[in-house]
Amino acid sequence: MWRWRVVDIVVASVLGVAAGLIFLAWNVGYLGPKALLEPLLPGLQGLLDGPWLFAGVLGGLIIRKAGAAIYVELLAAVVSALIGNQWGGFLTLEAGLVQGLGAELIFLLFFYRRWSLPVAILAGAGAALAGGINNLILWYAGSGTEFTVIYLISTVVSGAVIAGALSWVLARGIAATGALDRFGSGREARVRV
């Protein structure tokens, strides 16, 4: 659980870079849905946060080592920051660290021993809650109670569904191909079959 192998580092790095490229696409792709949701109900744009939160959860589910969620989410943020985005380099890195920490704390809560769908959903919600609070402090400072509540609920739902449940399905799908046979997640998939 604590010792990382070279293969852990390599696969976590590949996941982080791939997630960073997905982040780049979503940095632009979310603008349309955001323009529709914001006027509808301020705070509802939190539903769009999930795609920025999946890297840490997916990394944790696949690597199954302490620190994997933080590492993969932070590396994805580094890729997004290096290529460029509208939020600036430091704030992107800080957001990646906070979101990864939110997922990591949930995996730690289960002592890095439970990798079920409910744990993945909680990890996605944890990443979302940490990221949502961070966003409220940095980007929505002074927001009213109604906005804050709607935003936090929306982002946690998005994190639970997209970052949590979808990452769990994705990890199981990748494991079923045999690509993760050197990992606990891959061996578990073979046992189920």
C-alpha positions in Angstrom: 0.0 0.0 0.0 2.8 2.4 0.8 5.6 1.3 -1.6 5.3 2.3 -5.2 6.7 0.2 -7.9 8.1 1.6 -11.2 5.0 0.3 -13.0 2.8 2.2 -10.5 4.6 5.4 -11.3 4.5 4.8 -15.0 0.8 4.0 -15.2 -0.2 6.8 -12.8 1.8 9.2 -14.9 0.1 8.0 -18.1 -3.3 8.4 -16.4 -2.4 11.9 -15.2 -1.2 13.1 -18.7 -4.3 11.6 -20.4 -6.6 13.1 -17.8 -4.8 16.5 -18.3 -5.6 16.3 -22.0 -9.3 15.6 -21.1 -9.2 18.6 -18.8 -8.0 20.8 -21.7 -10.9 19.7 -23.8 -13.4 20.3 -21.0 -11.9 23.7 -20.2 -13.5 24.8 -23.5 -16.3 22.3 -23.7 -18.0 23.4 -20.5 -18.4 27.0 -21.6 -21.6 26.2 -23.6 -23.4 24.3 -20.8 -22.2 26.8 -18.2 -23.8 29.6 -20.2 -27.1 27.7 -20.1 -27.0 26.7 -16.4 -25.8 29.9 -14.7 -28.8 32.0 -15.6 -31.2 29.1 -15.0 -30.2 28.8 -11.3 -27.0 30.4 -10.0 -24.8 27.8 -8.5 -26.1 25.0 -10.8 -22.9 25.3 -12.8 -21.4 23.0 -10.1 -23.0 20.2 -12.1 -20.2 20.7 -14.6 -17.3 20.2 -12.2 -17.2 16.4 -12.4 -14.9 16.0 -15.5 -12.2 18.0 -13.6 -12.4 15.6 -10.6 -12.2 12.1 -12.1 -8.4 11.8 -12.4 -7.7 11.4 -8.7 -10.5 8.9 -8.2 -9.5 6.8 -11.3 -5.9 6.9 -10.3 -6.7 5.7 -6.8 -9.0 2.9 -8.1 -6.4 1.6 -10.5 -3.1 2.1 -8.6 -4.5 1.4 -5.2 -1.5 3.0 -3.3 -1.4 5.8 -0.8 -1.0 9.1 -2.7 -2.2 7.8 -6.1 -5.3 10.1 -6.1 -3.2 13.2 -5.3 -0.5 12.3 -7.7 -2.8 11.6 -10.7 -5.1 14.6 -10.1 -2.1 17.0 -9.6 -0.3 15.7 -12.7 -3.4 16.2 -14.7 -3.6 19.8 -13.4 0.1 20.3 -14.3 -0.6 19.2 -17.9 -3.6 21.5 -18.1 -1.6 24.4 -16.6 1.5 23.9 -18.8 -0.5 23.8 -22.0 -2.5 26.8 -20.8 -6.0 27.5 -19.6 -8.1 30.5 -18.5 -7.4 30.1 -14.8 -3.7 30.5 -14.6 -0.9 28.1 -13.7 -0.7 28.3 -9.9 -4.4 28.3 -9.3 -4.8 25.2 -11.6 -2.1 23.4 -9.6 -3.6 24.4 -6.3 -7.0 23.2 -7.5 -5.6 19.8 -8.6 -3.9 19.4 -5.2 -7.0 20.2 -3.3 -9.3 17.9 -5.4 -6.8 15.1 -5.3 -6.6 15.4 -1.5 -10.4 15.2 -1.3 -10.4 11.9 -3.0 -7.3 10.6 -1.2 -8.9 11.2 2.2 -11.8 9.0 1.3 -9.5 6.2 0.2 -7.5 6.7 3.4 -10.7 6.5 5.5 -11.1 3.0 4.1 -7.4 2.2 4.8 -6.8 1.7 1.1 -8.6 -1.7 1.3 -12.0 -1.0 -0.2 -12.4 -0.3 -3.9 -16.2 -0.7 -4.3 -18.7 1.4 -6.2 -19.8 3.2 -2.9 -16.2 4.0 -2.0 -15.6 5.4 -5.5 -18.8 7.5 -5.3 -17.7 8.8 -1.9 -14.2 9.6 -3.3 -15.8 11.5 -6.2 -18.0 13.4 -3.7 -14.9 14.1 -1.5 -13.0 15.5 -4.4 -16.0 17.6 -5.3 -16.5 18.9 -1.8 -12.9 19.9 -1.4 -12.8 21.4 -4.9 -16.2 23.2 -4.3 -15.1 24.8 -1.1 -11.8 25.8 -2.7 -13.8 27.4 -5.6 -16.1 29.2 -3.2 -13.1 30.7 -1.5 -11.2 31.7 -4.6 -13.8 32.3 -7.3 -17.1 32.9 -5.6 -16.0 34.8 -2.4 -18.9 36.7 -0.9 -21.6 34.6 -2.5 -24.8 34.3 -0.7 -26.1 31.3 1.2 -28.5 30.2 -1.6 -25.7 30.2 -4.2 -23.3 28.4 -1.9 -25.7 25.6 -1.0 -26.8 25.1 -4.6 -23.2 25.2 -5.8 -22.0 22.7 -3.2 -24.8 20.3 -3.8 -24.4 20.5 -7.5 -20.7 19.9 -7.5 -20.9 17.0 -5.0 -23.6 15.3 -7.2 -21.4 15.8 -10.3 -18.4 14.5 -8.4 -20.2 11.5 -7.1 -21.7 10.5 -10.5 -18.9 11.5 -13.0 -15.7 11.4 -10.9 -16.9 8.5 -8.7 -19.3 6.1 -10.4 -18.0 6.7 -14.0 -14.4 6.3 -12.9 -15.3 3.0 -11.1 -17.0 1.8 -14.4 -14.0 2.9 -16.4 -11.5 1.2 -14.1 -13.4 -2.1 -14.2 -13.6 -1.8 -18.0 -9.9 -1.2 -18.4 -9.2 -4.1 -15.9 -11.4 -6.4 -17.9 -9.1 -6.0 -21.0 -6.2 -7.4 -19.1 -4.2 -4.2 -19.2 -4.1 -4.0 -15.4 -3.0 -7.5 -14.7 0.0 -6.2 -12.7 -2.3 -4.3 -10.3 -4.8 -5.3 -7.6 -7.6 -3.9 -9.7 -6.7 -6.2 -12.6 -6.3 -9.3 -10.5 -9.7 -8.5 -8.9 -11.3 -8.3 -12.3 -9.9 -11.8 -13.2 -11.3 -13.3 -10.0 -14.8 -11.9 -10.9 -14.8 -13.5 -14.3 
